[in-house]
């Protein structure tokens, strides 16, 4: 079911993400329960989480909307595919766009930047994150397609 049809059916039970994320992965439609990471210009925690069993989940990453360095590239995305993640939504940039587009993974991000991020491991996982006026709670369902992103309240 498209996000537009889903919104028509469920209405205000769902939050609609107003940010116009780019669709950068090979899977243009994806959905799953939310997992979260909050990090800023550092992708070590994100990488660690995606190396674990995804079980069809969608990782929502609050990178503070910083465009200074990429939070995910092709190697981390390949790990996500191997570990059963449905998709990744990044409030920040990625890199290796051509490779990401070939992977069977949903990827939405603000853009791209070839610069690597820090690797200190700073951040938090599986916490409620808020960006674009939308609250992402671990376990809530997320639905994404070319029209946008919907998240259960």
VMD Tcl script that draws the C-alpha trace (Angstrom):
set ca {
  {0.00 0.00 0.00}
  {1.37 3.42 -0.91}
  {2.04 5.96 1.84}
  {-0.64 8.20 0.31}
  {-3.24 5.41 0.52}
  {-2.07 4.47 3.99}
  {-2.46 8.05 5.17}
  {-5.93 8.23 3.59}
  {-6.86 5.09 5.53}
  {-5.29 5.87 8.92}
  {-4.99 9.69 8.94}
  {-3.81 11.25 12.18}
  {-2.70 7.88 13.58}
  {0.38 8.55 11.47}
  {2.96 11.32 11.47}
  {4.07 12.54 8.05}
  {7.73 13.58 7.81}
  {7.84 16.97 6.02}
  {11.56 16.91 5.18}
  {12.14 16.06 1.54}
  {14.65 13.23 1.96}
  {16.40 11.87 -1.12}
  {15.65 8.26 -2.02}
  {19.17 6.82 -2.42}
  {18.89 3.05 -1.93}
  {17.93 0.28 -4.32}
  {14.67 -0.41 -2.45}
  {12.42 2.57 -3.15}
  {9.64 1.25 -0.89}
  {10.38 -0.10 2.58}
  {8.80 -0.42 5.99}
  {9.48 -1.93 9.37}
  {9.68 -1.28 13.08}
  {11.85 1.69 14.05}
  {15.24 1.38 15.71}
  {17.15 4.59 16.41}
  {20.61 6.09 16.71}
  {21.41 9.66 17.71}
  {24.91 10.70 16.65}
  {26.64 13.81 15.35}
  {29.28 13.56 12.64}
  {30.32 10.16 14.05}
  {29.15 6.85 12.57}
  {30.77 4.21 14.81}
  {27.57 3.55 16.77}
  {25.47 3.45 13.60}
  {27.89 0.93 12.10}
  {27.76 -1.21 15.25}
  {23.95 -1.27 15.29}
  {23.71 -2.19 11.58}
  {26.14 -5.08 12.16}
  {23.50 -6.64 14.43}
  {20.39 -8.55 13.38}
  {17.99 -6.11 11.75}
  {14.97 -8.42 11.64}
  {13.36 -6.24 8.97}
  {13.68 -3.04 11.02}
  {14.35 0.48 9.78}
  {17.19 2.37 11.45}
  {16.35 6.05 11.94}
  {19.52 8.09 12.47}
  {19.37 11.59 13.89}
  {22.61 13.16 12.72}
  {21.47 16.64 13.69}
  {21.00 17.50 9.99}
  {24.74 18.19 9.74}
  {25.99 17.87 6.17}
  {29.67 18.07 7.19}
  {30.43 14.35 6.84}
  {28.74 11.16 5.64}
  {27.19 8.89 8.24}
  {26.90 5.82 5.98}
  {28.63 4.50 2.89}
  {28.55 1.36 0.81}
  {30.38 -0.94 3.25}
  {28.08 -0.15 6.18}
  {25.04 -0.43 3.89}
  {26.23 -3.83 2.63}
  {26.46 -4.93 6.27}
  {22.87 -3.75 6.82}
  {21.71 -5.86 3.85}
  {23.56 -8.94 5.15}
  {21.98 -8.49 8.57}
  {18.38 -8.17 7.42}
  {17.65 -4.44 7.78}
  {14.80 -3.10 5.63}
  {16.10 0.43 5.44}
  {17.90 3.41 6.93}
  {16.60 6.99 7.25}
  {19.44 9.43 7.96}
  {18.96 13.02 9.07}
  {22.35 13.75 7.52}
  {24.33 12.70 4.42}
  {25.64 9.44 3.00}
  {28.40 8.70 0.50}
  {28.93 6.12 -2.27}
  {25.57 7.00 -3.82}
  {26.03 4.88 -6.94}
  {26.79 1.78 -4.87}
  {23.89 2.45 -2.46}
  {21.49 2.63 -5.40}
  {22.44 -0.96 -6.34}
  {21.73 -2.46 -2.92}
  {18.37 -4.00 -1.92}
  {18.09 -1.58 0.98}
  {15.88 1.44 1.53}
  {18.05 4.51 2.09}
  {16.76 8.03 2.63}
  {19.15 10.84 3.52}
  {19.52 14.60 3.20}
  {22.23 14.33 0.55}
  {25.78 13.14 0.12}
  {29.29 14.15 1.13}
  {32.45 12.15 0.33}
  {34.04 13.15 3.67}
  {34.27 10.39 6.30}
  {32.79 10.92 9.73}
  {34.52 10.52 13.09}
  {34.73 7.05 14.65}
  {34.64 7.64 18.42}
  {31.35 5.85 19.07}
  {29.67 8.90 20.56}
  {25.89 8.81 20.56}
  {22.86 6.89 21.82}
  {20.95 3.90 20.45}
  {17.32 2.84 20.84}
  {16.17 6.16 22.29}
  {13.31 8.38 21.15}
  {14.55 10.88 18.57}
  {12.78 13.93 17.18}
  {13.52 15.78 13.97}
  {11.41 17.53 11.35}
  {8.74 17.83 14.05}
  {8.27 14.05 14.07}
  {8.90 11.70 17.00}
  {10.52 8.36 16.15}
  {9.98 5.81 18.93}
  {11.75 2.46 18.90}
  {9.23 -0.19 17.84}
  {6.82 2.17 16.05}
  {6.15 1.24 12.42}
  {7.69 3.35 9.65}
  {6.50 3.31 6.03}
  {8.47 4.87 3.18}
  {8.06 5.22 -0.57}
  {8.57 7.88 -3.26}
  {5.87 10.07 -1.70}
  {7.58 10.28 1.68}
  {7.77 8.78 5.14}
  {5.00 7.97 7.62}
  {5.55 6.94 11.23}
  {3.08 5.66 13.79}
  {2.43 8.06 16.68}
}
mol new
graphics top color blue
foreach p $ca { graphics top sphere $p radius 0.5 }
foreach p [lrange $ca 0 end-1] q [lrange $ca 1 end] { graphics top cylinder $p $q radius 0.2 }
display resetview
